[in-house]
């Protein structure tokens, strides 16, 4: 491996950057003017690799002003040092800079025939999530890759929350509740059977198409029936999710199920609040050793407006950290992608509202086991 140093580029590197660009690429080259502009852009990062007095590589990282995304816009390594780890170190340094800037995801594009670069990115944990057709000057396609780069380190400030993935496409609520209960009781079952038991207890019967989903009333009852303290925060009264079905008979069934939930809650000590749960109250609950389970809209995650339950594990100055029980294996996701998932507080405020006209906000806070 060559003896090289990484540092931020300066205007003194302009000539060397243009020379390296022309040496590495025959098309889609960055111009001298472009390099100068990026050097003058304080939000972005231009990292160079230097071996002695020679500039042997660079990595240009763009920092989105509107999102928590970073993007490797261009990377070049001198032919004289290729295969010696310079590109890998540049990518890792780019990720560190992006994390310092509060970015969650790093994205990049690579030519579909650049096997060496593709193998490097896969080895570093990047996964393909899309394709740009006719992206390059020669009409070549670009593969889109991304990797989560910001990870939360569990601390003593908040209760550690075990991760449990949902095993069906309709049981996010039970999976999220299981994680909350497991954080408070190490004897809590983390099994598919327990997941389905909770779904049978908490389902609203109908929701959208296919199997019914779980509502906050039913999830709160499931937690209470397993010996936990529980409270539910719901921004509206009446049967929930009625606007997801059109058939009047189904609407009536939803109303009957809701009446049954209210009757059963009346026989318990569950606190039922018809107010949205604020971020401040959520953080207070976490500090008290209780764990919130929150209904979100998945639009901010995957551009699909579907109600989805997640477990809130921690909150800091910038982010709300979630355990998302849904893992899209076909898309290359792993457990690591869905544990302590950082969500910008502003984005979370949008996510935690389901529906358009009168958005529903719903949460269940699970407390410790009740005495006896």
N, C-alpha and C positions, 0 to 999 in steps of 0.2 A: 504493500500500500504506500502511495507517495506521501511524503511529509508535506502536508498542506494545512493552511489555516483558513477558517471561515470568518467573515466580517461583513458589515454593512457596506455597500458600495457608496462611493462618493463621486462627485463630478470629475475628480482626477482619473477615474477609471473609464471615462467615456470612450476614449480611443481604443482601449483594450477590449471593452465590451463589444464594440462594433466589429473589431478584428475577429474576435472569437465567434460572433454571430455569423459572419461571412464564411468562416472556416467550417462551421458545423452544419450550416443549412444552405441549400440552393434555392429554396422557395420559402414563402411565408416568413421572410426575415423581418425582424424588428429594425426599424430605421434609426439613424442617429437621433433624429428628432424625437422618436418615441422613447428611446432610452433616456434622453434628457428630461422629457416630461415625467417619466416614472421616477427618476431621481429626485425631482422636485415635488413629488406628491407625498406628503408626510404620512398619510394613512397607509400607503402600500409599503412593501418591503422588497428590496433588491439585494440579495445576498450573493457574495462572490467567494469563490475558493481560490486561494493564492498559494502557489508553490514557489518559494523563493521570491523572485521578482516577477514571475509569470502568473497571469490570471488564467486559470485552467478550467473554470466553471462558473456558472451563475444560476440563480433561481429567482424568478420574479413572482412575487405573491401579491395578489390583489385582495384587499380587505373591503368587503361590501359595507357600504354605509347604512343600508336599510335592513340588513339581516345579520345573523351571527355566522355567516358563511365566509370562508376564505377560499381562494382559488389559485392554484399554481398555473399561472398564465403561460409561462415559458421556462424551460430549463435546458441548459446546454453544458456539455462536458467536452473538453478538448480531446481530439482523437488520441493524443499522446498519453492520456491517463485513463482512458475508458477501461472498464472492467476492474478497476482498482478501488472501488468503493466511494468515489467522489460524489456520484449522483445520489447514492443512498444517504450520505451525510448531508448533502444539500437539502434533500426532502425532509429529513429529520429536523434540521435547523429551521426550515420553513414552518414546520408544524409547531415547534417551540415558540417561534415568533407569533404565530397565529393564536396560540393559547394565551400568551401574554396580552394579546389584544382582545381577549374575551371571545374568540371565535370557537364554535362548537364542531363544525364540520369543515373538512378540507376537500375540495373538489379539483378535478383536473380533466383534461382531454388528452388523448394519445392516439396516434395513427393506428388503425386496426392492423397494419402489417408490421408494426414496430414491436416484435416479439420480446426483444431484450428489455425495453421499457415496461411493457405489460407484465412481464415476469417479475420485474423489480417491484412494481406497485402492488401486485398480488402478494409478494413475499412480505411487504410492509403492512399488509392488512387492508388494502383497498379492495373494494368490490365494484363491479360494473353495475350501473343502474340505468344506462340509456345509451343512445347512439345519435350522433349528429351526422346526417347524410350530406354529402357534397360540401364538406366543411373546409377543406384545404384548397389552395389555388389550383392544384391538379385534379380537383373534384374527388379527392379521396375522402373516405369516411373517418370520423373520429369516434372512439369509444369514450364514454363518460364514466369516470370512476370517482368514488368518494370514500372517506373514512372519518369516523368520529374521532376527534383528537382531544376533546376535553372530558376528563373523567373526574368524578367526585370521590374523594377519599373519606370513607365513613369515619366519623369521630365520636367522641363520647358526648358531644353536645346533643346528639339525637339518637333515638333508639335504632339499632341496626335492624334492617328489614331483610329477611331471607327472600330470595327470588323464586317464584313459582310460575311457569308458563302455562297459559290456558291450553287445554288439549282438544277443545272443539272450537268451531268458529262462532259459537253463541254463548260461551261461558266466561267472558272477560270479567263480569261482575263477581262471580264466585272466586275466580283466580285472584283478583285484586283483594277481595275480602280475606281469603286464605293467607295472603302475604301479611296483611295487617294483623290478623290474629296470631300468626306464627311469630311475629315480632314481639308479642306480649306473652306468649306461652310456648315454650319449647316443645311441649307435648302435642301441639296442634298438628293434626294430620295434613300432610301435603300430598294428597293422592287424587287420582282421577275420580274415584268413588266419592270422596268427600266433595269434590268440585261439583259433581252431578247431583249429589244430595242437596247442596245449597241451591243449585239452579232450580231444582224441583220445588223448593220452598219459596224461592224469591222471584220466580218468573212472573211477568205480567201477562202471560199466555200469548198475547199477540204483539208484534212490533215489526214494522216494515214487512219483509217477506220471510218465509221460512220460520224457524223456531223463534219463540218469544224471548225477549231479553229480560234482564233483571232490573227492578226499580229500587229506589232508595228505601222505601218502606220494607220491602221484603228482605233486603240485605241487612238492614238494622235488626229485624226480627231474627234472622239467622245468627247474627253475632250474639244477640241477647240469649237465644235458646242454647247457645254453647257456653254460656256463663260469663260473657263479657259485658262490661258497661257499653252502652251505645247511645248515640244521638243522631238525629237526621236533620239536615238543613235543606229545605226545599223551597224554591222561590215562588211557587204557586200552589194553590189548593186544587183539589179535585183529582180525577183519574189522569194519570200521565200518559203521554204518547198516543192520545186519541187521534191526533192529526196524522199519525203514520198509517192508519187504516181507514178505509172508505166504507166498508160494509157496516150498516147500522147494528146488525146483530153482534158483530165483533166489538163495536164501541160499547154496547151494553155489557158484554162479558168483561171488558176492561173496567167498567164502572163497578160491577159486582166484585171483581177481584180487589179493587181499591177499597171498597167498603169492608171486605174481609180483613184486609191489612190493618185498616184503622181500628176495627174491633179488637183484633189481636194485640195491637200496640197499646190499646187502652187497658189491657190486662197486665201490662209490664211497666217498668220504670223508664222506658225509653223516652228521652226528651225529643219532642217533635217541634221544630222551628220552621215557620213559614217565612223565612228570610234567606237570602243568599249567604253563604259562608264567605266572609272576607278573607283576604290573604293574611291580614294581621291575626285574625282568629285562628286561622290554620296554623300559622307559625307558633302561636301561643299553645295550641294543642300539642304540637310536636315537642315543645319544650317541657310540657307536663307529662310526656311519656305516652301520649295517645297518638293514634295513627289515622290520618284522613284517607278515605277512599272517595275519589272524585269522578263525577260524570263529565266527560269532555266530548267535543266534536272533533273528529279526526281530520277535519279539513286542513288544519295547520300542519298535520303530520304527513298526510298522503293524498290531499285534495279529494277526499271522500267524506261527504257529510253523513257520517254514521255515528250514533251514540256509542260511547266506549268508556269502560271503567278502567281507571288506573289508580295506583297507590302512591301517595305523596310520602317521600322518605326524608326530605330535608329541604331547607330554604336558606339562602344566603342573600347577600346584598344584590346580586344580579339574577340568580336563577332559582327556579323551583325544580327539584330533582324528583323524577318519577321512576317507579317500576312499571313499565308497560308490559302486560302479560302476553301480548300478541307478538309472535316472532314469525316473520315471513321467510320461511326457509327457502322457498323458491327464488326469492330475491337475494339470497345469500346472507340474510341476517342471522346473527347468533345471539346467545344469551347476553354476551358482553355489550351488544348494541342497545339492549333494552333495560339494563340495570342502571339505576341512578342517572337516567337520561336527563341532561340539563335543558331546561326550557326557559327562555328569557321571560322575565316577569310580565312584560307587556304582552308577549305572545300568549302566555298562560291565561291572562285575563280574558283574551279572546277565545281561547280553547275551552275554557270552563263554562261556556254558554252553548247550549244545544238548541237549535231551531232559529228561525228567522224573525217572525213577527213579534212573538213574545218569548224570547229565549229562556229556556229552562236552565236553572242552576241547581244542582243537586249534589249532596255530599253525605257520607256517613262517617262519623268519627267513632272509631273503636277504642274503648278504654280498657283498662286492666280487668282481670277476672274479678268477679264479685265474691265477697267472702262467703264461705260455705258452699 
